[in-house]
């Protein structure tokens, strides 16, 4: 069974659910929907899901009396396709840190801790003068999957510069970070 067959079947079922026996040329109508889905670059899976959503009455604002016209159907199929693409996309963490992101949360805790101690909130460390702290923060960024922070550290290291970080070890404020 081909994916095209699944899309054709789903669209045929959708059309039949709204106007059983009233579509004069079902094959041509189904062909129109299928070719429109393909022309817009929408995945077959999204087209099938959109047809099922219409059959179930699950599309916001849909007519419960008539099948959607092709443009309405394509809007729903595109919305579903975007969701499928997002779900399938590789997950990245913190590029850059956003509010609520684990790395930002822990960094904010570290800064608050340092402020409470009356110390600098963001000192600059360098691999040559602060080797242990540099290694700790590099390991922490790897542990949390913070590729952007690792890249910045690497660029600063290559340029012989320091890097601004909270002025304590990540071991002091992130209980999930394993001691190395």
N, C-alpha and C positions, 0 to 999 in steps of 0.2 A: 504494500500500500504506500502510495507516495504522499508527501506532505500536501501537495496540490489537491489530492483527493480529499484529505482531511479538511482543507479550507473550503473546497467546493461543497462538501457534505454539510459543514457547519453553516455556511451561508444559505444553502438550500433549506436546511432545517429552520433557520431564522425566518426566511421569507415565508415558508409554509406555516410557521407558528402564528404569524400575524395575519396572513390572508390566504388561508387554505383554499386551493383551487381557483384563486382569483388572478394569479400571475399567468398571463397569456403565454409567454414564452420563457419558461423557467431557465432553460439552458443559456439563452442569451443574457438574461438578467444576472445569473450567477457568474457568467463570463465577465460581465461588466464590473462586478464587485471584485472578482479575483484579479483582473488585469489592473484595476485601480490600486489595489493593495500592492501589487508588484511594482507598478509605476512609481509609487511613492516610496518604495524601498522599505516597506513595513514587513516585519517578519511574519511568516506564515502562522507561527504560534500566537502572535498578537492578534492576527485576523481571526483565528479560531476562537480565541478567548473573547474577543469583542462580540462575535456572533453569539456565543454562549451567554455573555452578559446581557445582551438585548433580549434573548429568549427568556431569561430569568427575571427581566424587569429591573435589573440592577444598575442601569446607566442613569445617572442623575439627569432629570429633565426629559427623559425619553417619552414618546407617545406609547401608551399601552394598547393602542388600537391599531397603529400602522407600523410597518417595518421602517427602519431608518432609510432615508435616501442615501446615496453613495457618499456625499460629502459628510453627512453626520456620522456615518459608519466609519469613515476614514479618520475623523477627529478622535473617536473613541479608540480605534485601533492604534493610532499614533501615540495616544496617551499610555496605553498598555505597553506598547513597544518601548517607550522611554523607560518605563518602570522595569521591564525585563532587562534592558541594557544596563541600568543602574545596578540591578541585583547581580548581574553577571560580571560587572566590572571588578577589577582587583581592588581590594580594600587598602587604602593608604591611611596612615594616621598622622594627623598634625602637620599638614603642609599649608599654611603655617598653623601654629597652635591657635585654636579657636576657644572661645569661652566654653567651659564645660569639658574641654578635652583633658584627658587624664594627665598628660605632660604639663599642661598649663596649670591644672589644679595643684599638682605636686610642686611645681616651681613657685606658685603663689604661696603655698604653705612654707616653703623654704625661705622666701623673702620675708614673710611675716615673722618667722622664727628669728631671722637675723635682725630685723628691726627691733624685736622685743629685747634682744641682747644689746641693742644700741650700736650695732656694727653696720658697716657698709652693706647695702642691699644687693648690689651688683658689682663685685670686684672683678678685675680682669685677671685671668690666670693664663699662663703660657706653658707649653709642654716642656720648656727648658728649665723654668724656675719653679714650677708647680707640677712636677711629673705625676705624683700620686693623685692629686685632685683632677688633673687632666685625664688620667686613665680612668678614674672613677666616673667622671661625667661622660666620657666616651662610652664606657660600658653601660651606663644608665640609658643613654640615648639609644644604644643598640637594643637593650632590654625592652624599652617602650616602643621600639620601631619608629623612632623619630629621625627619618632619613635626612630631612632638611637641616636639622641641627648637626647631624654628623657631617654633612657636606660642608657646612659653614666652618666647623672645627677643622676639617681637613684643609680647607682653603687658607684658614688663618695659620695653621701649622706650616704649610708650604711657604707662606709669605713671611714666616718668622714673627707673626703677630700673636697677641694673646686673644682670648675669647671671654666675653662677659657671661658669667654664670652666677647663680646664687652662691654665696660664699660659704657653703658648707658641703659636706659630702652628701650625696643622694641617699646614703644609708641612714642618715639622721632623720629623714622626714618621709621616706617611702617604705612602709613596712613590707611591701611586696617585693622589693628589690633584693635579690639574694646576695648574701655576703660572698665576696669572691676572694 
